[in-house]
Every structure is written in C-alpha cells, then in structure tokens.
Amino acid sequence: MTNEPHLARATGGAAPPAGPAALRRANLSLVLRELRDHPSLSRADIAEATGLHRATVSNLMAELLERRLVREVGVEHAGAIGRPRRAVALHGAHVGALGMEINVDYIAVHGTDLSGRVLVERRVVFDAMGSGPDRAVRRLGLVAKEAVEALRRAGTVPAGIAVAVPGLVDVARGVVTLAPNLYWHDLPLADRLTSMLGPLSVPVRVDNDANLAALAEYVSGVAAGTPDLVYLTGEVGVGGGIISGGRLLRGADGFSGEVGHLRVDPKGDRCGCGRVGCWETKVGLAALVRATMPEQAYGLPGKPVPDPGERVADIARGLASGDRRMTMAVAQAGEWLGLGGSILANLFNPRVIVVGGHFASLAQWLLPHAQDQLRRLVVAAPAVQCRFVASTLGFGAASRGAASMVVNHILDDPTTIMDPLPRPAAH
Ligand SMILES: [Zn+2]
C-alpha cells in the first residue's frame, strides 16, 4: 500500500509543475518516492512504475546518485532465468530530519535520516507554561542545537527542522498566532529559532502539534493508511488533526482542528483561551489531574512541574488499585471524551479516532465510556462504526510527525539537498 500521492497533497507539495526546472523536480520526487516504497528497484522497474522514459530515469538517477540520495545495490537476478539487472535503493543516510515538539511541560525531539531510521529521540521535562515565550524559545533553541549536533555525530547533515506547537500556527510565515496554554501570541518562532541556530543554518518550519501527530498516525501509527481519521492530542490542551479522504484538512486559514475549544458546557470552567466550558476543560490532562489528584494540580505556586508521564502513571496506579474518586473522575472524563468524539463523528465521519497522550495511557479506563457515549450520540448508523483507538506512538507522536514532514519536503523537492552535501567528519 502506498500513501504518497495523498501525503504529497497533505503536505502541500503537489502543485502542478510549470517549466522544465519544476518538471525535473517533480520527476526526481516521483522516482524518490517510488524507491521509498520498495527495498530496491531497477531503472526499468522505475520507468514502468512511473511511466517515465528509460533514458529520463537514467538521467534522473545520475542526479540522485550525485546527491547521494540513492545508491547502487549491485546486480539482482529477476527470477531464475531473468536477465541480471542493476538495482538502486533509497539512501540518504547522510541527510538528517529533525522533528521537535514543545508542549506545556516538555520538549520532545525525534531525529531520523531520509529512510526514517531513528537517530535521536528524547523528551526534556520543561515548564513551558510557566516560563513565558522568551525563556521557552531560548530553551527550545538550545535543545534544537544539541539535537542538530547529535544528528551530526550520527553522520548526517540535518536538512530541516519542523517544530510542533499546541496552538494556532500560520504555517507559511512560521508564526504561532496563539498558543493559549503556553501564553504565546503572534510569536515568530521560525525566525527566532533560525537566528538562534545561526551558522548551523538549518531551515525551520512550524506547524500545529495535532496536525503533525495525525500525519504520523496516517503514515506509521496504529491506523496507518486509514484515509478518514481524526487524531486527538491528550495533553493539558486537546487538539485535533483531521485526515479526510487521505488529506490533512487545514481549512481556509490553516486553523481547522481546534476541537479542544468546542464549547461543551456553557456553565463550565474557564479555559486557557479565555472562554468558558471548552472541551479541554473536561478532558485535558490538567482537568483530569485536578479531578483525580487535586493536590498535584497544574499551576499551584511553588510546585515543580512533574513529568506528564509520571502524572499519568500515578493516575493509572490509582485506577488499578480501585481508587473510587479516581475511577469516577476518569469515567466522567471518558463520557465527555465520547460526547466530543460524537460531534467529530457527526461532522467528519471518520472510521477511527486515534487518541494520544494521556488518553492513550489511560485507554482501558477511558475508552469504554467514550465509545458508549459516541454510540448514543452519533446520528448516521454507519458512522457509529467509528472506533476510538489508542495511539501506540506515545508522547512522541507530534515530533515523529514533524520529522516525517521534513522528510516529505525533501522527497517533494530533492534539489533542496545541496549538490553534494559536505561529507560529515565522522565517515
Ligand atoms: Zn478554550
């Protein structure tokens, strides 16, 4: 199965080519994507699969070899009596892609090479909510620098960084328009990080965390290849990434999927966005911590920020031991999760709602309640087939999606890779 035509559109890379240079870029991309989906292919295989002329494929292959994005893998025999053929494979072990995520209480890093081999992965506990934008951007920049250096030590030259942010992002300008839970407003994050990275000179992109996590799920998650899926982030904030007909739905201004701020209870609590009764005040991690362990609530003065994974593990331990207060609170959160899920099922008719973060960690307690509620509230009978499924990508889903976004931009336009890249010091 192959996702690439959809994904190319989803990542904005499928504008119709105009002029010889654009046509060549599109053909290089076509060949590279074909190789990504197979262990190795001969030039004849590629010509057949892409519909390009043999001579064109040979010519394109020469450029891809020059850029070290493909490598010769020697002679293969096609069948017992087939003629021997020279095969090529995707290479790009020297090309790094760095995905990052900043969230309320952590920074996550996921670095790969072009084939998706994971080279760097870490999560740094960090109080981004309490730090304010300047300190948070400085810290993010330092973690990015360390990750770039780690990728270099692993023998790659990072070709791009994508940063996932929990909020509204103007993707074209790399500006975070509003991240309510970080108290960020009109923050030119791509420019700020680019100037911090200085001579390392790695292009920086910014995107919404739920969109990137949805892409990660679509490419490599538990419901990979499902063309209609919704992803929900389970953090302090709750965001949604919507894949519809195999495409990431962005909306007129790129701000679709702000599902955490659906008003579900007009008499409810005030949200980080300033409104009252938003869905995330019912199902977000801060709400769940407040309901299950009030003494550990977010925002209490003088309390260090614990790792979100530890908070969730504490709740899971309480549930496993039958703690009554926790069991009731989590059942209630599950019902609210199902109510919001039913709104999304009525709107988008997804086959699967993949849930991440604490929703995934607490799935066995949350999802049965959510599924019951969804079944009661969805209107069209076939849409009731929609299932809540726990993500298996963990807290790293958005940073993983960010790294695959960088890889996709390279596959969209292989000429962005320098010709040739400087060879890394460590061979
Ligand atoms: Zn809100």
Boltz pocket constraint, residues with backbone or C-beta under 6 A from the ligand:
constraints:
  - pocket:
      binder: B
      contacts: [[A, 260], [A, 261], [A, 271], [A, 272], [A, 273], [A, 274], [A, 275], [A, 278]]
      max_distance: 6.0
